[in-house]
Amino acid sequence: MKTAQDIILKPVITEKSMDGLQAGKYTFKVAKDATKPEIKKAVEKLFGVEVDKVTTMNVSGKAKRLGRYEGMTASWKKAIVTLTEDSKAIEFFEGMY
């Protein structure tokens, strides 16, 4: 059984993700094997909010070079969580936008 901390790994702080905060959309890096219902329950448990919908996408790793050595960054899964209209905001993101 995975805990909420095992599913929600960290928030994604980018310009595009910050634009979604006014619309109640929060972006997180999640476990690769996490499902939408698991992500919904984890966010509701961790932050005490009501989740309306969850959108997920797999982000491919990029090719990187360091001198003559080539490699790939790790692939990961991103979840965009939309809160309900009457839900409170997530306090972690307050003051960032």
C-alpha positions as CSV (number, residue, x, y, z in Angstrom):
1,M,0.0,0.0,0.0
2,K,1.4,3.3,-1.1
3,T,1.1,6.4,1.2
4,A,0.2,9.8,-0.1
5,Q,3.9,10.9,0.2
6,D,4.9,8.0,-2.1
7,I,2.4,9.2,-4.8
8,I,3.0,12.9,-4.7
9,L,6.7,13.4,-5.1
10,K,7.1,17.2,-5.4
11,P,5.4,20.3,-6.9
12,V,6.4,21.5,-10.3
13,I,7.3,25.3,-10.2
14,T,7.4,26.7,-13.7
15,E,6.0,29.8,-15.3
16,K,3.3,27.7,-17.1
17,S,2.3,25.9,-13.9
18,M,2.1,29.3,-12.0
19,D,-0.3,30.6,-14.6
20,G,-2.7,27.8,-13.7
21,L,-2.9,28.7,-10.0
22,Q,-5.6,31.4,-10.6
23,A,-7.8,28.7,-12.2
24,G,-7.2,26.3,-9.3
25,K,-4.8,24.1,-11.2
26,Y,-1.8,22.7,-9.4
27,T,1.0,20.7,-11.0
28,F,2.9,17.9,-9.2
29,K,5.5,15.3,-10.1
30,V,4.0,12.0,-9.2
31,A,5.0,8.3,-9.1
32,K,5.2,6.7,-12.6
33,D,2.8,3.9,-11.6
34,A,0.2,6.2,-9.8
35,T,-3.3,6.2,-11.2
36,K,-5.7,9.2,-11.4
37,P,-7.9,8.0,-8.4
38,E,-4.8,7.4,-6.3
39,I,-3.5,10.9,-7.1
40,K,-6.9,12.5,-6.3
41,K,-7.0,10.7,-2.9
42,A,-3.3,11.7,-2.1
43,V,-3.8,15.4,-2.8
44,E,-7.1,15.5,-0.8
45,K,-5.4,13.8,2.1
46,L,-2.1,15.8,2.1
47,F,-3.6,19.3,1.6
48,G,-7.2,18.9,2.8
49,V,-8.8,20.2,-0.4
50,E,-11.5,18.9,-2.8
51,V,-10.2,17.7,-6.2
52,D,-12.5,18.1,-9.2
53,K,-10.3,16.3,-11.9
54,V,-6.8,15.0,-12.5
55,T,-5.0,15.2,-15.8
56,T,-1.8,13.1,-16.2
57,M,1.0,12.9,-18.7
58,N,4.2,11.1,-19.1
59,V,7.2,13.4,-19.6
60,S,10.0,11.8,-21.7
61,G,13.6,12.3,-20.7
62,K,15.8,14.6,-22.7
63,A,19.2,13.7,-24.4
64,K,22.0,15.5,-22.6
65,R,25.7,15.8,-23.2
66,L,28.6,16.4,-20.8
67,G,31.7,16.7,-23.0
68,R,32.1,13.6,-25.0
69,Y,29.6,11.6,-22.8
70,E,26.0,11.3,-23.8
71,G,23.1,10.3,-21.6
72,M,19.4,10.8,-20.9
73,T,17.6,12.6,-18.1
74,A,15.0,10.4,-16.3
75,S,11.4,10.1,-17.6
76,W,8.7,11.1,-15.1
77,K,5.0,11.5,-14.7
78,K,3.2,14.9,-14.3
79,A,-0.2,15.4,-12.8
80,I,-2.3,18.6,-13.2
81,V,-4.9,18.7,-10.4
82,T,-8.0,20.9,-10.7
83,L,-9.7,21.9,-7.5
84,T,-13.5,22.4,-7.1
85,E,-14.9,25.9,-7.1
86,D,-15.7,25.9,-3.3
87,S,-12.4,24.3,-2.3
88,K,-9.8,26.2,-0.4
89,A,-6.4,26.9,-2.1
90,I,-3.3,24.8,-1.3
91,E,-1.3,26.9,1.2
92,F,2.1,25.7,-0.1
93,F,1.5,27.7,-3.4
94,E,0.2,30.9,-1.6
95,G,2.1,34.0,-2.5
96,M,3.9,32.5,-5.5
97,Y,1.8,34.1,-8.1
